[in-house]
Amino acid sequence: MKSVLVLYPSPGIGHLISMVELGKSIIAHNPSLSITVLISPPSFNTGATDVYIRRISAAEPSISFHRLPLISFDFNSFPTFESIIFEVVRRSNPYVSEALHAISRSSTVSAFVIDFFCAAAQDIAVGLRIPTYYYYTSGAGTLAILLYLPVLHRLYKKSFGDLNEILSVPGFPPFPSSDMILPVLDRDSTDYADFLQVSRCFRTSQGVLVNTFESLEIRALAAIRAGDCTPGDVMPPVFCVGPLMASPENGGADAENDCIKWLDKQPSRSVLFICFGSVGLLSASQLTELAIGLERSGQRFVWVVRSPPTEDKSKRFLRPPDPDVEGLLPEGFIRATEERGLVVKSWAPQVAILNHEAVGGFVTHCGWNSILEAISVGVPMVAWPLYAEQKLNRVYLADLKLAVAVEMDDDGRVPAEEVERCVLEIMSEKGKQMREAITEMKAEAAAAISAGGSSIASLDAVVAQLW
């Protein structure tokens, strides 16, 4: 029978792209293999996936997509995106079981590779004697923290959000307890219980694949592999297989895209790109502060503007409408900046833009995909976290001198003066050291995925385990 690798990403375009890129890399090492990706269609906004899936299906005949039935429930009764995702995965288990049984009847399932959000499906594969691996779509630093969570759970009895202490985790720079992964700030939440369970599930898998490369996260990887993050437990092998990212063409851009045409007319490394991921939203007042700071900086820019979060709780998890840019941004802003700036509604081809010669800086929400994309093209960052593990990513980027970290006021707002400071720091002569550091890391990233590189060797080791 033919061998099939089954991948199970969590709902969301960022996790899907990263998982598919992993599949493409594995196929490059084993062309005879076929891959089936299980898709849980979300009933809430996690970024548009349909166009991407159609593009991959057309370009990669060895990769097929199996859509699981839509899980319908009152997601407005759930407090967070993460709690909804965990629930969707739990309720999808019967369909995942059916899919794995069906695939097993006609093929040999070499392995089941699951997103950490999909830990509830691990027991299904165990029952079928299918080797199960985790694919961690963020970095080794936050993996170290997640693995160490049971230790922190025993050490502290207060919620991290109320603790007001500096936390120490093996392999990671010290950080304020308030910067902990957002869903686990509240010790009494269902998210906290789910993440604690995920931490324990990692230990019982055949291995953990991480979308990073060795030289980017030396300390975290050493701590994980030494067992410092899992005292008293056996930690399975950790494989660094990144950076894995969508190619510019899979980012949906072409030469006729308005952003690309505008960038073609700008000087080299002169443009600041501002984008907060596929679902990141800023309040109306924060958009105003960003606009004022951006105008004061005098820098060229491409800014992806989205509508602010809705006040209608019944729509808070739905995709927001396209923004009324003129109404949202300060009066006269577009006219004052039209010679040096481009405001884009809702979406822009991020990978293609970051790869453009004109781009010299990136204001990012610190999603891991965005971080790897910036590192891989040598573009320094302004680290402006919004949710998930992004505050921790900001800590790590600043520690490595790859980004300038925004400082927020007591209300969690970034004032115009701070916006201006950060923009000028990465776009002016002040940012020379940062640009040099990220240029060096760009070369390290390229080396990791070139012939004989560390990530290629890790991928070879995974393939050797499976076939």
C-alpha positions as CSV (number, residue, x, y, z in Angstrom):
1,M,0.0,0.0,0.0
2,K,1.1,3.6,-0.6
3,S,2.3,5.7,2.3
4,V,0.3,8.7,3.4
5,L,1.3,11.4,5.8
6,V,-1.7,13.0,7.5
7,L,-1.4,16.6,8.7
8,Y,-3.9,18.3,11.1
9,P,-3.5,22.0,11.4
10,S,-5.7,24.1,13.7
11,P,-8.2,26.4,12.1
12,G,-6.6,29.6,10.9
13,I,-4.7,30.7,7.8
14,G,-1.3,31.2,9.7
15,H,-1.3,27.7,11.1
16,L,-2.5,26.2,7.8
17,I,0.2,27.8,5.7
18,S,2.9,26.8,8.1
19,M,1.7,23.2,8.2
20,V,1.4,23.0,4.4
21,E,4.9,24.3,4.0
22,L,6.1,21.5,6.2
23,G,4.3,19.0,4.0
24,K,5.9,20.5,0.9
25,S,9.4,20.2,2.5
26,I,8.8,16.6,3.4
27,I,7.6,15.8,-0.1
28,A,10.8,17.3,-1.4
29,H,12.7,14.7,0.6
30,N,10.3,11.8,-0.3
31,P,8.6,12.5,-3.6
32,S,6.7,9.1,-3.6
33,L,4.8,10.2,-0.5
34,S,1.4,11.7,-0.6
35,I,0.0,14.0,2.0
36,T,-3.6,14.5,3.3
37,V,-4.4,17.7,5.2
38,L,-7.4,17.6,7.5
39,I,-9.2,20.9,7.5
40,S,-11.6,22.0,10.3
41,P,-13.7,24.7,8.6
42,P,-14.1,27.5,11.2
43,S,-17.4,29.2,11.8
44,F,-15.6,32.4,12.9
45,N,-12.8,34.7,11.6
46,T,-9.4,33.0,11.5
47,G,-8.4,34.5,8.1
48,A,-9.5,33.4,4.6
49,T,-8.3,30.0,3.6
50,D,-10.2,29.0,0.5
51,V,-8.1,30.8,-2.1
52,Y,-4.9,29.5,-0.5
53,I,-6.2,25.9,-0.5
54,R,-7.2,26.1,-4.2
55,R,-3.8,27.5,-5.1
56,I,-1.9,24.7,-3.3
57,S,-4.3,22.0,-4.7
58,A,-3.5,23.2,-8.2
59,A,0.3,23.5,-7.7
60,E,1.0,20.4,-5.5
61,P,-0.7,17.3,-6.8
62,S,0.8,15.2,-3.9
63,I,-1.1,17.3,-1.3
64,S,-4.9,16.8,-0.9
65,F,-7.3,18.4,1.5
66,H,-10.0,16.6,3.4
67,R,-12.6,18.9,4.8
68,L,-14.1,17.8,8.1
69,P,-17.8,18.7,8.7
70,L,-18.5,22.2,9.9
71,I,-18.9,22.3,13.7
72,S,-21.7,24.6,14.6
73,F,-22.3,25.9,18.1
74,D,-22.8,29.2,19.9
75,F,-19.3,30.4,19.8
76,N,-20.3,33.8,21.3
77,S,-20.6,32.0,24.6
78,F,-16.9,31.3,24.6
79,P,-14.5,34.0,25.9
80,T,-11.6,33.7,23.5
81,F,-10.5,32.5,20.0
82,E,-8.4,29.9,21.6
83,S,-11.3,28.5,23.6
84,I,-13.3,28.2,20.4
85,I,-10.5,26.4,18.6
86,F,-10.0,23.9,21.4
87,E,-13.7,23.2,21.4
88,V,-13.9,22.9,17.5
89,V,-11.1,20.3,17.7
90,R,-12.7,18.3,20.5
91,R,-16.1,18.2,18.7
92,S,-14.3,17.2,15.4
93,N,-12.7,14.1,17.0
94,P,-15.4,11.7,15.6
95,Y,-14.8,13.0,12.1
96,V,-11.0,12.8,12.5
97,S,-11.4,9.2,13.6
98,E,-13.5,8.4,10.5
99,A,-11.0,10.1,8.2
100,L,-8.0,8.2,9.7
101,H,-9.9,4.9,9.6
102,A,-10.8,5.6,5.9
103,I,-7.3,6.5,4.9
104,S,-5.9,3.5,6.7
105,R,-8.0,1.1,4.7
106,S,-6.4,2.0,1.4
107,S,-3.0,3.3,2.5
108,T,-0.4,3.1,5.3
109,V,-0.5,6.2,7.4
110,S,3.2,6.8,8.1
111,A,2.5,9.4,10.7
112,F,-0.1,11.8,12.1
113,V,1.4,15.3,12.5
114,I,-0.8,17.6,14.5
115,D,-0.9,21.3,15.6
116,F,-0.6,21.7,19.3
117,F,-4.2,23.0,19.4
118,C,-5.2,19.6,18.1
119,A,-3.9,17.6,21.1
120,A,-7.3,16.2,21.7
121,A,-6.9,14.1,18.5
122,Q,-3.7,12.4,19.7
123,D,-5.5,9.5,21.4
124,I,-7.2,8.6,18.1
125,A,-3.9,8.0,16.4
126,V,-2.5,6.1,19.4
127,G,-5.5,3.8,19.2
128,L,-4.7,3.1,15.5
129,R,-1.0,2.7,16.3
130,I,-0.1,5.6,14.1
131,P,3.0,7.5,15.2
132,T,2.1,11.0,16.3
133,Y,4.2,14.1,16.1
134,Y,3.5,17.7,17.1
135,Y,4.2,20.6,14.8
136,Y,4.8,23.7,16.8
137,T,4.2,26.7,14.5
138,S,5.8,29.2,16.8
139,G,9.3,29.3,18.1
140,A,11.4,27.2,20.5
141,G,11.4,30.0,23.1
142,T,7.7,29.9,23.6
143,L,7.7,26.1,23.3
144,A,10.1,26.1,26.3
145,I,7.7,28.2,28.3
146,L,4.8,26.0,27.3
147,L,6.7,22.9,28.3
148,Y,7.6,24.5,31.6
149,L,4.1,25.5,32.4
150,P,3.4,22.6,34.8
151,V,6.4,23.7,36.9
152,L,5.2,27.3,37.0
153,H,1.7,26.0,37.9
154,R,3.2,24.3,41.0
155,L,5.4,27.3,41.9
156,Y,2.7,30.0,41.8
157,K,-0.8,29.9,43.1
158,K,-1.9,33.2,41.7
159,S,-2.9,33.8,38.0
160,F,0.0,35.2,35.9
161,G,-2.2,38.3,35.2
162,D,-2.2,39.1,39.0
163,L,1.3,37.9,39.9
164,N,3.3,41.0,39.1
165,E,6.6,39.1,39.1
166,I,9.5,38.5,36.8
167,L,9.4,34.9,35.6
168,S,12.4,32.7,34.9
169,V,12.1,29.8,32.4
170,P,15.1,27.7,31.2
171,G,16.4,28.9,27.9
172,F,14.3,32.1,27.7
173,P,15.1,35.7,28.9
174,P,13.4,36.7,32.1
175,F,10.0,38.3,31.4
176,P,7.2,40.0,33.3
177,S,4.4,37.6,34.3
178,S,2.0,39.9,32.5
179,D,3.7,39.0,29.2
180,M,2.8,35.3,29.6
181,I,0.9,33.7,26.7
182,L,-2.4,35.6,26.7
183,P,-4.8,32.7,27.1
184,V,-3.1,31.4,30.2
185,L,-3.0,34.7,32.2
186,D,-6.1,33.6,34.1
187,R,-5.5,30.4,36.1
188,D,-9.2,29.7,36.4
189,S,-10.0,29.8,32.7
190,T,-10.6,26.8,30.4
191,D,-7.8,28.1,28.2
192,Y,-5.3,27.7,31.1
193,A,-6.5,24.1,31.6
194,D,-6.2,23.3,27.9
195,F,-2.7,24.7,27.6
196,L,-1.6,22.8,30.7
197,Q,-2.9,19.6,29.1
198,V,-1.2,20.4,25.8
199,S,2.1,20.8,27.7
200,R,1.7,17.3,29.1
201,C,0.7,15.8,25.7
202,F,3.9,16.9,24.0
203,R,5.8,14.5,26.2
204,T,3.9,11.5,25.0
205,S,4.5,12.0,21.3
206,Q,7.1,10.6,19.0
207,G,8.7,14.0,18.5
208,V,8.1,17.7,18.2
209,L,8.8,19.6,14.9
210,V,9.4,23.3,15.4
211,N,9.2,26.0,12.8
212,T,12.6,27.6,13.7
213,F,16.3,27.0,13.0
214,E,19.1,26.1,15.4
215,S,21.1,29.3,15.4
216,L,18.0,31.5,16.0
217,E,17.1,29.9,19.3
218,I,20.3,28.2,20.7
219,R,19.5,28.7,24.4
220,A,15.9,27.6,24.3
221,L,16.7,24.5,22.2
222,A,19.6,23.5,24.6
223,A,17.3,23.8,27.6
224,I,14.5,21.8,26.0
225,R,16.8,19.0,24.9
226,A,18.6,18.9,28.2
227,G,15.2,18.2,29.9
228,D,15.4,21.5,31.9
229,C,11.9,22.5,30.8
230,T,10.4,19.1,31.6
231,P,12.0,18.0,34.9
232,G,11.1,14.5,35.9
233,D,9.7,13.6,32.4
234,V,11.2,12.2,29.2
235,M,11.2,14.8,26.4
236,P,10.8,13.3,22.9
237,P,13.2,14.5,20.1
238,V,12.9,18.1,19.0
239,F,13.5,18.8,15.3
240,C,14.1,22.3,13.9
241,V,12.7,22.4,10.4
242,G,12.4,26.1,9.6
243,P,12.1,28.7,8.5
244,L,9.0,27.4,6.7
245,M,7.0,30.2,5.0
246,A,4.7,30.8,2.1
247,S,6.5,31.8,-1.0
248,P,5.7,35.3,-2.5
249,E,3.4,33.7,-5.1
250,N,1.5,31.8,-2.5
251,G,1.0,35.1,-0.7
252,G,-1.4,36.0,-3.5
253,A,0.6,38.8,-5.1
254,D,1.6,39.4,-8.7
255,A,3.4,42.2,-10.6
256,E,0.0,43.9,-11.2
257,N,-0.8,44.2,-7.5
258,D,-1.2,47.9,-6.6
259,C,1.1,47.6,-3.6
260,I,3.9,46.1,-5.7
261,K,3.5,48.7,-8.4
262,W,3.7,51.5,-5.8
263,L,6.8,49.9,-4.2
264,D,8.5,49.7,-7.6
265,K,8.7,53.5,-7.6
266,Q,10.2,53.9,-4.2
267,P,13.9,54.0,-3.2
268,S,15.7,51.0,-1.8
269,R,15.0,50.2,1.8
270,S,13.0,53.4,2.3
271,V,9.5,52.1,3.0
272,L,8.0,51.0,6.3
273,F,5.4,48.2,6.1
274,I,2.7,48.1,8.7
275,C,0.5,45.0,9.1
276,F,-0.9,43.2,12.2
277,G,-1.4,39.8,10.8
278,S,-4.5,38.1,9.4
279,V,-6.8,38.9,12.3
280,G,-5.1,41.6,14.3
281,L,-7.3,44.7,15.0
282,L,-6.5,48.1,16.6
283,S,-9.1,50.3,18.3
284,A,-10.2,53.5,16.6
285,S,-8.2,55.6,19.1
286,Q,-5.1,53.5,18.5
287,L,-5.4,53.9,14.8
288,T,-5.4,57.6,15.3
289,E,-2.2,57.5,17.5
290,L,-0.5,55.3,14.9
291,A,-1.4,57.7,12.1
292,I,-0.2,60.8,14.0
293,G,3.1,59.1,14.9
294,L,3.6,57.9,11.4
295,E,2.9,61.3,9.9
296,R,5.4,62.9,12.3
297,S,8.1,60.4,11.4
298,G,8.2,61.6,7.8
299,Q,8.8,58.0,6.6
300,R,7.5,56.3,3.5
301,F,5.0,53.6,4.3
302,V,2.5,50.9,3.2
303,W,-0.1,50.5,5.9
304,V,-2.8,47.8,6.0
305,V,-5.7,49.3,7.8
306,R,-8.6,47.2,9.2
307,S,-11.8,48.2,10.9
308,P,-11.6,48.4,14.7
309,P,-13.0,45.6,16.9
310,T,-16.8,45.7,16.9
311,E,-18.7,46.7,20.1
312,D,-21.4,44.2,19.1
313,K,-20.5,41.1,21.1
314,S,-22.5,38.8,18.7
315,K,-20.0,39.8,15.9
316,R,-16.8,39.9,17.8
317,F,-15.5,36.6,16.3
318,L,-16.6,37.4,12.7
319,R,-14.6,39.0,10.0
320,P,-14.8,42.8,10.2
321,P,-16.1,44.9,7.3
322,D,-13.7,46.8,5.1
323,P,-12.7,50.0,6.9
324,D,-13.9,53.5,6.1
325,V,-10.4,54.8,6.0
326,E,-11.3,58.5,5.6
327,G,-13.6,58.3,8.6
328,L,-11.2,56.3,10.8
329,L,-7.9,58.1,10.2
330,P,-7.3,61.7,11.4
331,E,-8.7,64.4,9.1
332,G,-6.1,65.4,6.4
333,F,-3.8,62.4,7.1
334,I,-4.2,60.7,3.7
335,R,-3.8,64.0,1.8
336,A,-0.8,65.0,3.9
337,T,1.0,61.7,3.3
338,E,-0.2,60.8,-0.2
339,E,3.2,61.5,-1.7
340,R,5.0,59.1,0.6
341,G,2.4,56.6,1.8
342,L,-0.1,54.0,0.7
343,V,-3.0,53.0,2.8
344,V,-4.5,49.6,1.9
345,K,-7.9,48.3,3.1
346,S,-8.0,45.0,5.1
347,W,-5.4,42.9,3.2
348,A,-2.1,43.1,1.4
349,P,0.3,40.5,0.0
350,Q,2.7,40.5,3.0
351,V,5.3,38.0,1.8
352,A,5.7,39.7,-1.5
353,I,5.9,43.1,0.1
354,L,8.5,42.1,2.6
355,N,10.5,40.6,-0.2
356,H,10.5,43.9,-2.1
357,E,13.7,45.8,-2.4
358,A,12.0,49.1,-1.3
359,V,10.9,47.8,2.1
360,G,13.3,48.7,5.0
361,G,11.2,48.1,8.1
362,F,8.2,46.2,9.4
363,V,5.7,47.1,12.1
364,T,4.4,43.6,13.2
365,H,2.1,42.1,15.7
366,C,4.9,39.5,16.4
367,G,3.1,36.5,15.0
368,W,5.8,33.8,14.4
369,N,5.1,33.5,10.7
370,S,5.6,37.2,10.3
371,I,8.8,37.2,12.3
372,L,10.3,34.4,10.2
373,E,9.3,36.2,7.0
374,A,11.0,39.4,8.2
375,I,14.2,37.6,9.3
376,S,14.4,35.6,6.1
377,V,14.6,38.9,4.0
378,G,16.6,40.9,6.6
379,V,14.0,43.5,7.5
380,P,14.2,44.9,11.0
381,M,11.0,45.1,13.0
382,V,8.9,47.2,15.4
383,A,7.5,44.6,17.7
384,W,3.9,45.5,18.6
385,P,2.2,42.4,20.1
386,L,-1.6,42.0,20.2
387,Y,-2.5,38.5,21.4
388,A,-1.5,34.9,21.8
389,E,2.2,34.4,22.6
390,Q,3.2,37.7,20.9
391,K,4.4,39.6,24.0
392,L,6.9,36.8,24.6
393,N,8.0,37.0,21.0
394,R,8.6,40.7,21.6
395,V,10.8,39.9,24.6
396,Y,12.8,37.5,22.5
397,L,13.2,39.8,19.4
398,A,14.4,42.7,21.6
399,D,16.9,40.4,23.4
400,L,18.4,39.4,20.0
401,K,18.5,43.0,18.8
402,L,16.3,42.1,15.8
403,A,13.5,44.5,16.7
404,V,12.6,47.6,18.7
405,A,9.9,46.8,21.2
406,V,7.0,49.3,21.6
407,E,6.3,50.4,25.1
408,M,2.6,50.6,26.0
409,D,1.0,52.9,28.5
410,D,-1.1,51.7,31.5
411,D,-4.1,51.4,29.3
412,G,-2.3,49.1,26.8
413,R,-2.1,51.9,24.2
414,V,0.9,52.9,22.1
415,P,0.9,56.8,22.0
416,A,1.9,58.7,18.9
417,E,5.3,59.7,20.4
418,E,6.2,56.1,21.0
419,V,5.2,55.2,17.4
420,E,7.4,58.0,16.0
421,R,10.3,56.9,18.2
422,C,10.1,53.3,17.1
423,V,9.7,54.1,13.5
424,L,12.7,56.4,13.4
425,E,14.8,53.9,15.4
426,I,14.6,51.2,12.7
427,M,14.4,53.5,9.6
428,S,17.2,55.9,10.5
429,E,20.9,55.6,11.3
430,K,20.0,54.7,14.9
431,G,18.9,51.3,13.6
432,K,22.2,50.4,12.0
433,Q,23.1,47.8,14.7
434,M,19.7,46.2,14.4
435,R,19.9,46.1,10.6
436,E,23.4,44.4,10.8
437,A,22.1,41.9,13.3
438,I,19.1,40.9,11.2
439,T,21.2,40.7,8.1
440,E,23.5,38.2,9.8
441,M,20.4,36.2,10.9
442,K,19.0,36.3,7.4
443,A,22.2,34.5,6.3
444,E,21.8,32.0,9.1
445,A,18.2,31.3,8.0
446,A,19.2,30.7,4.4
447,A,22.0,28.4,5.5
448,A,19.7,26.3,7.6
449,I,17.5,25.4,4.7
450,S,20.2,25.1,2.1
451,A,21.9,21.8,1.2
452,G,23.6,20.4,4.3
453,G,21.9,23.0,6.5
454,S,20.7,22.3,10.1
455,S,17.0,22.3,9.2
456,I,17.6,20.0,6.2
457,A,19.4,17.6,8.5
458,S,16.6,17.7,11.0
459,L,14.0,17.0,8.2
460,D,16.2,14.1,7.0
461,A,16.2,12.7,10.6
462,V,12.4,12.9,10.7
463,V,12.0,11.2,7.4
464,A,14.4,8.5,8.5
465,Q,12.2,7.8,11.5
466,L,9.1,7.4,9.4
467,W,10.3,5.5,6.3
